[in-house]
Amino acid sequence: MENQVVITSKNMIKKFGDFVANDHLNFEVYKGEIFGFLGANGAGKTTAMKILCGLLTPTSGEIFVGGFNVYTETEKIKRSIGYMSQKFSLYEDLTVFENIRFYSGIYGLSDADIKMKSNNLMDKLGLSAQRNSLISSLPLGWKQKLAFSIAIIHDPQIVFLDEPTGGVDPITRRQFWDLIYDAAHNGITVFVTTHYMDEAEYCDRISIMVDGRIEALDTPFNLMKTYNSENMDGVFLKLARA
Amino acid sequence: MKTVTVNNISKSYSEVKAIENISFDVNEAEIFGLIGPDGAGKTTIFRILTTLILADHGNASLLNYDVVKDYKKIRQIIGYMPGRFSLYQDLTVEENLNFFATVFGTTIKENYDLIKDIYQQIEPFKKRRAGALSGGMKQKLALSCALIHKPEILILDEPTTGVDAVSRKEFWEMLRQLKNRGITILVSTPYMDEASLCDRVALIQKGKIMQIDTPNKIVNNFEKTLYAVRAGNIYRLLQSLRESELTHSAYPFGQYVHYTAKESLNDVADLLDHLTRNGFQNIEIQEIKPNIEDCFMALMS
């Protein structure tokens, strides 16, 4: 696999007053990669993600997302990424189709594209019969799968997933990861945060943040070897408790 | 003595059956876990036990107090930590604790001993507003507030959801210590790995209990022989196993796929043969002991 870089962060620093939320973050993310972004609560993950999504300006550092500069090209960044979080995803009072149409419109798809893509999407998820059902009537697992599919409906270069799988049953959680693998397989880069350590092991590479710094960045296999642990849970505890 | 008895309770919200014929007992000073995803009915059960809503059918009692008739008494003997952070965001850490102590007619000083180990970790921030605390600290404050009136039974609704792996581990260590002081703990969680930290668990899905037992017995009751399989790209391996006639189940678990075969006779040889024919290399197959998540998925399907 050729390693085409889609995210570059050189010395990313973000300060809030005296507080350093991101302290010299250095990493690259490659095309089609599933990149796990881990850390304890308050380690600075959300701040870094906001910067990468063009929602927050860093204090300093050279940072490019999808080839665009995070200081000057935030609008272009927003158009080339998708975003989904457990907290904010779909409008409960709109139907399945209305949500798809709404987001597709925001992402700038044409009416013809919206029609075709929404049909494909509902087909693929087996949601065609629920086309006119309110989101609030769907089980959580379906909502999450739909939210993810909508987040990539405009074929973004990168999709950011902020704890996407909280609260669902273990089978649905794995079905969700099937969608992630599928997207990565099709060349979409997946940047994901999670508290499930077994999910961390599904990633191609993982970075672990502690107190605003990236303390470790490698493949799960190498991290387990380096930190002499049988699983990522052990690696995480060793780093975050040190 | 059974500290908590739940007898055939059901509850519907208009057409939706939230829980159906739920029964279980909890022993004194036991950590009893309700393990299941969102929508399984965990919160409904807890709200019935905490006397906040009424069951449609069935009955339940805590320390022989009936949840309907003796609701006032029950409210005095339980400590309840709801799923959503339910402290007063605009009050400081200390003010929150004081408030809950006063509501129950006690003082922080009187029961300080019980909360000391937990509260000391957040005491340096006692002048900070609760809304400005980190996830792990909020959780410790909420637990302190639930304990301040020295309850006999603690009911904790998903206390570790959204909390990082380190804080989760610390939280469970605190529960262990409370148990050792004789407090009975009912706790719910969507994290399957936390089941092994309970004395007994109920695996719950779509309003029904699938199994109740000690984590060990649940794991030992797994019917099939389970294998961890690895062979290069996990995505390809999964697809190949799912398409295979031999496969009973195949689920990804970290770097491995957990696999059970339809036929147990020659299962390893058959699997090896299938993978080799499909061009997989560096094939690794080892028999493993299932975990609660394996059992949960087997019960679901």
Interface residues (C-beta under 8 A of the other chain):
Chain A: G39 A40 N41 G42 P139 L140 G141 E163 G166 G167 V168 D169 P170 I171 T172 R174 W177 D178 Y181 H185 H195 Y196 M197 D198 E201 Y202 P220 F221 N231 M232 D233 F236 L237 A240 R241
Chain B: G36 P37 D38 G39 A40 S134 G135 G136 T161 G162 V163 D164 A165 V166 S167 R168 K169 P190 Y191 M192 D193 Q205 I234 Y235 L238 Y251 P252 F253 G254 Q255 E293 F296 M297 M300 S301
